[in-house]
Amino acid sequence: MPKRVLQGVVVSDKGTKTIVVKVERRFMHPVLGKTIRRSKKYHAHDEASTFKVGDIVRIRECRPLSKLKCWEVVGLAGA
């Protein structure tokens, strides 16, 4: 089964080898037809602690690394 890859913005880098990534999704309201934005935060593993707040990164699903972490950073979204 392929691993999911998401793109988002780093909102926190306070943890050791951990960053928090905010991923936003857009969808149409089923009745009104308006575009709705919903966001969710994911804890991702950053081994070298290279990414800082404001960076746009890609994260990939992986095995559980801790209670909250089951994602790992692939790299910057533009690269």
DSSP file (Angstrom, degrees, kcal/mol; ACC not computed):
  #  RESIDUE AA STRUCTURE BP1 BP2  ACC     N-H-->O    O-->H-N    N-H-->O    O-->H-N    TCO  KAPPA ALPHA  PHI   PSI    X-CA   Y-CA   Z-CA
    1    1 A M              0   0    0      0, 0.0     2,-0.0     0, 0.0     0, 0.0   0.000 360.0 360.0 360.0 131.3    0.0    0.0    0.0
    2    2 A P        -     0   0    0      0, 0.0     2,-0.3     0, 0.0     0, 0.0  -0.346 360.0-116.1 -70.1 149.1    1.5    3.4   -0.9
    3    3 A K        -     0   0    0      1,-0.1     2,-0.2    58,-0.1    59,-0.0  -0.636  29.9-113.6 -84.7 140.8    2.3    5.8    1.8
    4    4 A R        -     0   0    0     -2,-0.3    57,-2.1    58,-0.0     2,-0.4  -0.467  26.5-158.2 -72.6 143.2    0.4    9.1    1.9
    5    5 A V  E     -A   60   0A   0     55,-0.2     2,-0.3    -2,-0.2    55,-0.2  -0.994  12.4-177.9-124.2 127.5    2.3   12.3    1.3
    6    6 A L  E     -A   59   0A   0     53,-2.5    53,-2.8    -2,-0.4     2,-0.4  -0.853  16.2-142.7-123.0 158.9    1.0   15.6    2.5
    7    7 A Q  E     +A   58   0A   0     -2,-0.3    17,-0.4    51,-0.2     2,-0.3  -0.974  34.8 136.2-123.5 136.6    2.2   19.2    2.2
    8    8 A G  E     -A   57   0A   0     49,-2.4    49,-2.4    -2,-0.4     2,-0.4  -0.929  48.2 -84.6-162.2-175.5    2.0   21.8    4.9
    9    9 A V  E     -AB  56  22A   0     13,-2.1    13,-3.1    -2,-0.3     2,-0.4  -0.860  38.4-118.5-108.0 136.3    3.5   24.7    6.9
   10   10 A V  E     + B   0  21A   0     45,-2.6    44,-2.5    -2,-0.4    11,-0.2  -0.611  34.2 172.0 -72.9 123.1    5.7   24.2    9.9
   11   11 A V  E     +     0   0A   0      9,-2.9     2,-0.3    -2,-0.4    -1,-0.2   0.584  64.7  21.4-108.3 -15.6    4.0   25.8   12.9
   12   12 A S  E     + B   0  20A   0      8,-1.2     8,-2.4    40,-0.1    -1,-0.3  -0.981  40.9 171.2-153.6 141.0    6.3   24.6   15.7
   13   13 A D        +     0   0    0     -2,-0.3     4,-0.1     6,-0.2     5,-0.1  -0.045  49.6 114.8-133.3  30.5    9.8   23.3   16.0
   14   14 A K        +     0   0    0      2,-0.1     5,-0.1     3,-0.1     3,-0.0   0.816  56.6  83.8 -73.4 -32.2   10.1   23.2   19.8
   15   15 A G  S >  S-     0   0    0      3,-0.4     3,-0.9     1,-0.1     2,-0.6  -0.282  91.4 -99.5 -74.6 158.6   10.4   19.5   20.2
   16   16 A T  T 3  S-     0   0    0      1,-0.3    -1,-0.1     3,-0.0     3,-0.1  -0.687 104.4 -14.0 -78.1 119.6   13.6   17.5   19.9
   17   17 A K  T 3  S+     0   0    0     -2,-0.6    29,-2.1     1,-0.2     2,-0.4   0.722 120.6 105.7  59.3  24.1   13.7   15.9   16.4
   18   18 A T  E <   - C   0  45A   0     -3,-0.9    -3,-0.4    27,-0.2     2,-0.3  -0.997  45.0-177.9-135.7 137.0   10.0   16.8   16.1
   19   19 A I  E     - C   0  44A   0     25,-2.4    25,-3.0    -2,-0.4     2,-0.5  -0.936  23.0-132.4-126.1 156.5    8.1   19.5   14.1
   20   20 A V  E     -BC  12  43A   0     -8,-2.4    -9,-2.9    -2,-0.3    -8,-1.2  -0.945  23.0-163.3-109.1 124.8    4.4   20.2   13.9
   21   21 A V  E     -BC  10  42A   0     21,-3.1    21,-2.8    -2,-0.5     2,-0.6  -0.923  10.2-147.4-114.7 129.2    3.0   20.7   10.4
   22   22 A K  E     -BC   9  41A   0    -13,-3.1   -13,-2.1    -2,-0.5     2,-0.5  -0.860  16.3-166.4 -96.9 118.3   -0.3   22.3    9.6
   23   23 A V  E     - C   0  40A   0     17,-3.1    17,-2.1    -2,-0.6     2,-0.4  -0.913   3.0-158.4-109.2 127.3   -1.9   20.8    6.6
   24   24 A E  E     - C   0  39A   0     -2,-0.5     2,-0.3   -17,-0.4    15,-0.2  -0.864   7.1-171.0-108.0 137.4   -4.9   22.6    4.9
   25   25 A R  E     - C   0  38A   0     13,-3.3    13,-2.5    -2,-0.4     2,-0.4  -0.941   7.4-152.7-124.7 150.9   -7.4   20.9    2.7
   26   26 A R  E     + C   0  37A   0     -2,-0.3     2,-0.3    11,-0.2    11,-0.2  -0.953  20.2 161.5-123.3 141.0  -10.2   22.6    0.6
   27   27 A F  E     - C   0  36A   0      9,-2.0     9,-3.3    -2,-0.4     2,-0.3  -0.980  38.2-102.1-152.1 162.1  -13.5   21.1   -0.5
   28   28 A M  E     - C   0  35A   0     -2,-0.3     7,-0.2     7,-0.2     6,-0.1  -0.685  37.3-113.6 -88.0 138.1  -16.8   22.2   -1.7
   29   29 A H     >  -     0   0    0      5,-2.9     4,-1.3    -2,-0.3    -1,-0.1  -0.526  25.3-131.9 -66.9 134.0  -19.8   22.3    0.6
   30   30 A P  T  4 S+     0   0    0      0, 0.0    -1,-0.1     0, 0.0    -2,-0.0   0.806  97.6  21.5 -63.9 -29.8  -22.3   19.7   -0.5
   31   31 A V  T  4 S+     0   0    0      3,-0.1    -2,-0.0     1,-0.0    -3,-0.0   0.853 130.0  38.1-102.5 -49.6  -25.3   22.0   -0.5
   32   32 A L  T  4 S-     0   0    0      2,-0.1     3,-0.1     1,-0.1    -4,-0.0   0.771  89.2-138.5 -79.3 -26.0  -24.1   25.6   -0.7
   33   33 A G     <  +     0   0    0     -4,-1.3     2,-0.1     1,-0.3    -1,-0.1   0.536  52.9 141.3  80.7   5.4  -21.3   25.0   -3.1
   34   34 A K        -     0   0    0     -6,-0.1    -5,-2.9     1,-0.1     2,-0.5  -0.476  58.8-109.0 -79.1 152.8  -18.9   27.3   -1.2
   35   35 A T  E     -C   28   0A   0     -7,-0.2     2,-0.4    -2,-0.1    -7,-0.2  -0.714  36.2-161.9 -82.3 127.3  -15.2   26.4   -0.8
   36   36 A I  E     -C   27   0A   0     -9,-3.3    -9,-2.0    -2,-0.5     2,-0.5  -0.904   6.5-149.2-113.7 138.2  -14.4   25.4    2.7
   37   37 A R  E     +C   26   0A   0     -2,-0.4     2,-0.4   -11,-0.2   -11,-0.2  -0.923  17.9 175.7-108.6 129.1  -11.0   25.3    4.3
   38   38 A R  E     -C   25   0A   0    -13,-2.5   -13,-3.3    -2,-0.5     2,-0.3  -0.979   8.3-164.6-128.3 143.5  -10.1   22.8    7.0
   39   39 A S  E     -C   24   0A   0     -2,-0.4     2,-0.3   -15,-0.2   -15,-0.2  -0.921   6.6-172.1-130.1 156.3   -6.7   22.3    8.6
   40   40 A K  E     -C   23   0A   0    -17,-2.1   -17,-3.1    -2,-0.3     2,-0.4  -0.991  19.7-129.9-144.5 146.2   -5.1   19.7   10.8
   41   41 A K  E     -C   22   0A   0     -2,-0.3     2,-0.4   -19,-0.2   -19,-0.2  -0.835  20.7-169.1-102.7 136.6   -1.8   19.5   12.6
   42   42 A Y  E     -C   21   0A   0    -21,-2.8   -21,-3.1    -2,-0.4     2,-0.5  -0.969  19.5-134.2-123.1 138.0    0.5   16.5   12.3
   43   43 A H  E     -C   20   0A   0     25,-0.5    27,-0.8    -2,-0.4    28,-0.6  -0.817  32.0-171.5 -88.5 127.3    3.6   15.7   14.4
   44   44 A A  E     -Cd  19  71A   0    -25,-3.0   -25,-2.4    -2,-0.5     2,-0.5  -0.920  24.8-114.3-126.6 148.5    6.5   14.7   12.1
   45   45 A H  E     -Cd  18  72A   0     26,-2.3    28,-2.2    -2,-0.3     2,-0.5  -0.679  27.2-178.9 -83.7 125.3    9.9   13.3   12.7
   46   46 A D    >   -     0   0    0    -29,-2.1     3,-1.0    -2,-0.5   -29,-0.1  -0.864   5.5-170.8-124.9  92.8   12.8   15.6   11.7
   47   47 A E  T 3  S+     0   0    0     -2,-0.5    -1,-0.1     1,-0.3   -29,-0.1   0.870  84.9  34.0 -56.5 -45.9   16.0   13.7   12.4
   48   48 A A  T 3  S-     0   0    0    -31,-0.1    -1,-0.3     0, 0.0    -2,-0.0   0.459 100.1-128.1 -92.9  -0.7   18.5   16.6   11.9
   49   49 A S    <   +     0   0    0     -3,-1.0    -2,-0.1     1,-0.1   -31,-0.0   0.919  61.6 141.2  53.4  48.1   16.2   19.4   13.2
   50   50 A T        +     0   0    0      2,-0.0     2,-0.3   -33,-0.0    -1,-0.1   0.704  39.1  84.5 -92.2 -22.2   16.8   21.4   10.0
   51   51 A F        -     0   0    0      4,-0.0     2,-0.2     3,-0.0     3,-0.0  -0.652  58.6-166.2 -93.1 139.7   13.3   22.8    9.4
   52   52 A K    >   -     0   0    0     -2,-0.3     3,-1.8     1,-0.1   -42,-0.3  -0.652  37.6 -67.3-117.1 170.9   12.1   26.0   11.1
   53   53 A V  T 3  S+     0   0    0      1,-0.2   -42,-0.2    -2,-0.2    -1,-0.1  -0.348 119.3  27.7 -60.1 132.7    8.8   27.7   11.6
   54   54 A G  T 3  S+     0   0    0    -44,-2.5    -1,-0.2     1,-0.4     2,-0.1   0.181  85.9 130.6 100.2 -16.0    7.3   29.0    8.3
   55   55 A D    <   -     0   0    0     -3,-1.8   -45,-2.6   -45,-0.1     2,-0.6  -0.448  56.3-133.3 -69.9 142.7    8.9   26.4    6.0
   56   56 A I  E     +A    9   0A   0    -47,-0.2    21,-2.5    -2,-0.1    22,-0.4  -0.892  39.1 172.7 -97.3 117.3    6.7   24.6    3.6
   57   57 A V  E     -AE   8  76A   0    -49,-2.4   -49,-2.4    -2,-0.6     2,-0.4  -0.782  32.7-127.8-125.9 163.6    7.5   20.9    3.8
   58   58 A R  E     -AE   7  75A   0     17,-2.7    16,-3.0    -2,-0.3    17,-1.1  -0.935  25.4-164.2-109.5 136.6    6.3   17.5    2.6
   59   59 A I  E     -AE   6  73A   0    -53,-2.8   -53,-2.5    -2,-0.4     2,-0.4  -0.922   3.0-154.4-123.2 150.1    5.6   14.7    5.1
   60   60 A R  E     -AE   5  72A   0     12,-3.1    12,-2.7    -2,-0.3   -55,-0.2  -0.944  24.5-108.9-125.4 142.4    5.2   11.0    4.5
   61   61 A E  E     + E   0  71A   0    -57,-2.1     2,-0.3    -2,-0.4    10,-0.3  -0.415  47.8 160.6 -67.1 141.4    3.3    8.4    6.6
   62   62 A C        -     0   0    0      8,-2.3     3,-0.1    -2,-0.1   -58,-0.0  -0.832  44.7 -58.4-147.4-174.7    5.5    6.0    8.4
   63   63 A R  S    S-     0   0    0     -2,-0.3     2,-0.2     1,-0.1    -1,-0.1  -0.305  72.8 -80.7 -67.0 157.1    5.4    3.5   11.3
   64   64 A P        +     0   0    0      0, 0.0     6,-0.3     0, 0.0    -1,-0.1  -0.430  45.7 178.5 -62.8 127.3    4.5    5.0   14.7
   65   65 A L        -     0   0    0      4,-3.1     2,-0.3     1,-0.2     5,-0.2   0.647  67.4 -17.1-102.4 -22.3    7.6    6.6   16.3
   66   66 A S  S    S-     0   0    0      3,-1.4    -1,-0.2     1,-0.0     0, 0.0  -0.874  91.5 -66.3-160.7-168.3    5.9    7.8   19.5
   67   67 A K  S    S+     0   0    0     -2,-0.3    -1,-0.0     1,-0.2     3,-0.0   0.882 132.8  17.2 -60.9 -39.4    2.4    8.4   20.9
   68   68 A L  S    S+     0   0    0      1,-0.1     2,-0.6   -26,-0.0   -25,-0.5   0.658 107.9  88.3-107.4 -21.1    1.7   11.2   18.4
   69   69 A K        +     0   0    0      1,-0.1    -4,-3.1   -27,-0.1    -3,-1.4  -0.729  27.0 134.2 -93.3 117.8    4.3   10.8   15.7
   70   70 A C        +     0   0    0    -27,-0.8    -8,-2.3    -2,-0.6     2,-0.3  -0.004  59.4  78.7-141.1  29.7    3.6    8.6   12.7
   71   71 A W  E     -dE  44  61A   0    -28,-0.6   -26,-2.3   -10,-0.3     2,-0.3  -0.956  58.0-159.2-132.6 152.4    4.9   10.9    9.9
   72   72 A E  E     -dE  45  60A   0    -12,-2.7   -12,-3.1    -2,-0.3     2,-0.3  -0.971  27.1-106.8-132.7 150.4    8.4   11.8    8.7
   73   73 A V  E     - E   0  59A   0    -28,-2.2   -14,-0.3    -2,-0.3   -26,-0.1  -0.586  25.3-175.3 -79.2 131.2    9.7   14.8    6.8
   74   74 A V  E     -     0   0A   0    -16,-3.0     2,-0.3     1,-0.4   -15,-0.2   0.851  54.0 -86.6 -88.6 -43.3   10.5   14.1    3.1
   75   75 A G  E     - E   0  58A   0    -17,-1.1   -17,-2.7     0, 0.0    -1,-0.4  -0.963  63.5 -29.6 161.1-172.2   11.9   17.6    2.4
   76   76 A L  E     - E   0  57A   0     -2,-0.3   -19,-0.3   -19,-0.2     3,-0.2  -0.406  53.1-127.3 -69.8 149.0   11.0   21.1    1.3
   77   77 A A  S    S+     0   0    0    -21,-2.5   -20,-0.1     1,-0.2    -1,-0.1   0.850 106.9  48.8 -68.4 -35.4    8.0   21.3   -0.9
   78   78 A G              0   0    0    -22,-0.4    -1,-0.2     1,-0.2   -21,-0.1   0.757 360.0 360.0 -76.7 -23.9    9.8   23.4   -3.6
   79   79 A A              0   0    0     -3,-0.2    -1,-0.2     0, 0.0    -2,-0.2   0.457 360.0 360.0 -87.8 360.0   12.8   21.1   -3.8
